[in-house]
Amino acid sequence: MVLLAALASTGCAARQPTAAVGPPFRLGAVYGRPVLFPPSIPEANPNSSEISLEMSASSLHASAFKDCVAENGPFRAAIERTDPGSVRIALPSPERWIGDLHAVFDPEGDAVVSLYAMLGQLDQEREDSCFVDTAPAIRDFILQSLPMEPNDSLFNYYGYRSSRSGLELKPGMRLKVERAYLKSTATSGEGPSPEGPQGVSFVYFDVQSTSDGKVRFRRDGDVRFNPNSLRKAFHGVGLESELSARPPEIEYRLVFYGLHVPKQETLSASIIGMNNSHKLDEYERELRARPTQGCKNFAGTHSFACVDFIGWVTVTPQVSVVVNGKTKFVDCGTPVKDVLPEGALSSLTMQRKFMNSYRDVRFKRGDANLLLLVLVGGDRLTWAKSAPEDR
């Protein structure tokens, strides 16, 4: 079973965060549900109105010979020959988007399905010499510009939702791989079966960026055993070498199987990687359709990197956040309430990255809905020194 457990911890003395520049994130509501609006959506934009945005493309290069357009349903991204300095982007209204996330019937079509289709078209246009090197930045801008409920923040940055089990692994993250070692006893006609634990091992892998912008894994320290007596017997077991040996790729994704895996199976997750997000979407769907088989059965014919986590093993992705001036890793899925001591909400300030710059997170003082906000990499939280000590 893959763990997305919360890590409860707090920092030391408060320190003022770096001043953020530009419009803030803001905690609002759609259909009475708390929603975090990104800085790119104007506050004056009604929840019932479609969203029209402009993204600077001064450092990007579209085709010089034709307009570049990717669109499906309410989503559209376009670079026009007459205005190559910007990307014009259309998104559905917040009401339509939030409604479709909750599978409310939409006579105009499911905006969630349209999003994935449009992102796939964006990748295809890139391969056809349109958008060229713009597609990854446009994809990030669109995902980070979607209003989401606080507990769905991982979608904006890593593409993860409970109904979509792949999580994009980005530089600055790390993976904790924990393996259990069980004693076994022979059972008549069925081979050995687990009897009880002998111990565990765990090891960390940093997710890093190469000089050409690809993603790679580097083991952080030795494999640790508990009890240490297991080291001699099991030091060479598992994925500790295989993961570090994977070649750098433009994108790597961790695919959770979770409850899709029958209890008798020991395949908990896979990591897949290649240079095309849309094709990774296809492979992820294929993995989730047959979760007991893993990725190695078809990785060779589809030419993508693959690691299956097999055995009594869990893999936990973690992100780095700054809590009262102290940098620490927390498990993906950790909400604000799990790093915030009781009584600190009244003095809390928070910053989050939008694309490459920090923005303030604006909320009504004491609004408990902020406690549900799931942390993402780079988040900064600060509260007054007078707040109670760590829980």
ChimeraX attribute file (.defattr): number of C-alpha atoms within 10 A of each C-alpha:
attribute: neighborCount
match mode: 1-to-1
recipient: residues
	/A:1	18
	/A:2	17
	/A:3	15
	/A:4	16
	/A:5	12
	/A:6	17
	/A:7	16
	/A:8	17
	/A:9	16
	/A:10	20
	/A:11	20
	/A:12	13
	/A:13	15
	/A:14	17
	/A:15	15
	/A:16	13
	/A:17	17
	/A:18	11
	/A:19	9
	/A:20	15
	/A:21	10
	/A:22	12
	/A:23	17
	/A:24	23
	/A:25	25
	/A:26	20
	/A:27	22
	/A:28	18
	/A:29	17
	/A:30	19
	/A:31	11
	/A:32	7
	/A:33	11
	/A:34	18
	/A:35	24
	/A:36	25
	/A:37	25
	/A:38	23
	/A:39	20
	/A:40	22
	/A:41	21
	/A:42	13
	/A:43	15
	/A:44	6
	/A:45	13
	/A:46	13
	/A:47	18
	/A:48	13
	/A:49	13
	/A:50	17
	/A:51	21
	/A:52	17
	/A:53	16
	/A:54	14
	/A:55	17
	/A:56	12
	/A:57	18
	/A:58	10
	/A:59	9
	/A:60	16
	/A:61	15
	/A:62	24
	/A:63	17
	/A:64	12
	/A:65	8
	/A:66	12
	/A:67	16
	/A:68	22
	/A:69	19
	/A:70	22
	/A:71	19
	/A:72	17
	/A:73	18
	/A:74	22
	/A:75	23
	/A:76	22
	/A:77	26
	/A:78	22
	/A:79	25
	/A:80	18
	/A:81	14
	/A:82	8
	/A:83	12
	/A:84	19
	/A:85	18
	/A:86	17
	/A:87	24
	/A:88	19
	/A:89	22
	/A:90	18
	/A:91	23
	/A:92	22
	/A:93	21
	/A:94	25
	/A:95	18
	/A:96	25
	/A:97	25
	/A:98	23
	/A:99	18
	/A:100	17
	/A:101	15
	/A:102	10
	/A:103	12
	/A:104	12
	/A:105	11
	/A:106	12
	/A:107	6
	/A:108	9
	/A:109	13
	/A:110	19
	/A:111	24
	/A:112	21
	/A:113	13
	/A:114	17
	/A:115	21
	/A:116	15
	/A:117	17
	/A:118	23
	/A:119	25
	/A:120	22
	/A:121	18
	/A:122	29
	/A:123	22
	/A:124	18
	/A:125	17
	/A:126	21
	/A:127	14
	/A:128	11
	/A:129	13
	/A:130	24
	/A:131	27
	/A:132	18
	/A:133	15
	/A:134	19
	/A:135	22
	/A:136	17
	/A:137	14
	/A:138	22
	/A:139	18
	/A:140	16
	/A:141	18
	/A:142	21
	/A:143	18
	/A:144	24
	/A:145	20
	/A:146	23
	/A:147	28
	/A:148	26
	/A:149	22
	/A:150	22
	/A:151	22
	/A:152	21
	/A:153	25
	/A:154	22
	/A:155	20
	/A:156	21
	/A:157	21
	/A:158	19
	/A:159	19
	/A:160	19
	/A:161	15
	/A:162	9
	/A:163	6
	/A:164	15
	/A:165	18
	/A:166	27
	/A:167	21
	/A:168	21
	/A:169	26
	/A:170	22
	/A:171	18
	/A:172	15
	/A:173	22
	/A:174	25
	/A:175	23
	/A:176	17
	/A:177	20
	/A:178	19
	/A:179	22
	/A:180	17
	/A:181	17
	/A:182	15
	/A:183	12
	/A:184	14
	/A:185	12
	/A:186	11
	/A:187	9
	/A:188	7
	/A:189	6
	/A:190	7
	/A:191	9
	/A:192	12
	/A:193	12
	/A:194	11
	/A:195	11
	/A:196	12
	/A:197	11
	/A:198	14
	/A:199	16
	/A:200	19
	/A:201	20
	/A:202	18
	/A:203	19
	/A:204	23
	/A:205	20
	/A:206	20
	/A:207	21
	/A:208	19
	/A:209	17
	/A:210	13
	/A:211	7
	/A:212	8
	/A:213	13
	/A:214	18
	/A:215	22
	/A:216	25
	/A:217	24
	/A:218	17
	/A:219	18
	/A:220	14
	/A:221	9
	/A:222	11
	/A:223	16
	/A:224	16
	/A:225	20
	/A:226	13
	/A:227	11
	/A:228	11
	/A:229	11
	/A:230	16
	/A:231	16
	/A:232	9
	/A:233	8
	/A:234	12
	/A:235	14
	/A:236	11
	/A:237	10
	/A:238	16
	/A:239	17
	/A:240	18
	/A:241	12
	/A:242	11
	/A:243	19
	/A:244	15
	/A:245	13
	/A:246	17
	/A:247	13
	/A:248	21
	/A:249	19
	/A:250	18
	/A:251	20
	/A:252	28
	/A:253	24
	/A:254	23
	/A:255	26
	/A:256	26
	/A:257	23
	/A:258	16
	/A:259	11
	/A:260	14
	/A:261	19
	/A:262	12
	/A:263	10
	/A:264	6
	/A:265	13
	/A:266	15
	/A:267	25
	/A:268	26
	/A:269	28
	/A:270	23
	/A:271	22
	/A:272	26
	/A:273	28
	/A:274	21
	/A:275	14
	/A:276	19
	/A:277	21
	/A:278	18
	/A:279	17
	/A:280	19
	/A:281	16
	/A:282	11
	/A:283	19
	/A:284	23
	/A:285	16
	/A:286	14
	/A:287	21
	/A:288	19
	/A:289	12
	/A:290	13
	/A:291	24
	/A:292	17
	/A:293	15
	/A:294	24
	/A:295	24
	/A:296	15
	/A:297	10
	/A:298	15
	/A:299	16
	/A:300	11
	/A:301	8
	/A:302	11
	/A:303	10
	/A:304	20
	/A:305	19
	/A:306	22
	/A:307	19
	/A:308	20
	/A:309	20
	/A:310	17
	/A:311	14
	/A:312	16
	/A:313	22
	/A:314	20
	/A:315	23
	/A:316	18
	/A:317	25
	/A:318	26
	/A:319	23
	/A:320	20
	/A:321	20
	/A:322	20
	/A:323	24
	/A:324	22
	/A:325	17
	/A:326	16
	/A:327	14
	/A:328	15
	/A:329	18
	/A:330	27
	/A:331	23
	/A:332	24
	/A:333	22
	/A:334	22
	/A:335	23
	/A:336	22
	/A:337	21
	/A:338	19
	/A:339	21
	/A:340	25
	/A:341	19
	/A:342	14
	/A:343	14
	/A:344	19
	/A:345	21
	/A:346	15
	/A:347	14
	/A:348	17
	/A:349	20
	/A:350	20
	/A:351	23
	/A:352	22
	/A:353	21
	/A:354	21
	/A:355	13
	/A:356	6
	/A:357	11
	/A:358	22
	/A:359	24
	/A:360	23
	/A:361	24
	/A:362	18
	/A:363	19
	/A:364	12
	/A:365	12
	/A:366	14
	/A:367	11
	/A:368	13
	/A:369	20
	/A:370	24
	/A:371	17
	/A:372	18
	/A:373	24
	/A:374	21
	/A:375	28
	/A:376	26
	/A:377	22
	/A:378	18
	/A:379	20
	/A:380	26
	/A:381	27
	/A:382	26
	/A:383	23
	/A:384	17
	/A:385	14
	/A:386	11
	/A:387	18
	/A:388	12
	/A:389	14
	/A:390	13
	/A:391	11
